[in-house]
């Protein structure tokens, strides 16, 4: 895969947050040993998994 491209199975999202919130989120992500993007991906994955726990229709 050429540099700067993401795989076919991934997608990008864009969000707008206040700068002070980004700085605080960066601190939390770094303390968890993650990039901000990796930390946000983990938060979303954990929330989706939690939501799907009780969902027997999938």
ABEGO torsion letter per residue (X at the ends): XBBGBBBAABBBBBBBBBAAAAAAAAAAAAAAGBBAAAAAAAAAAAAAAAAAAABAAX
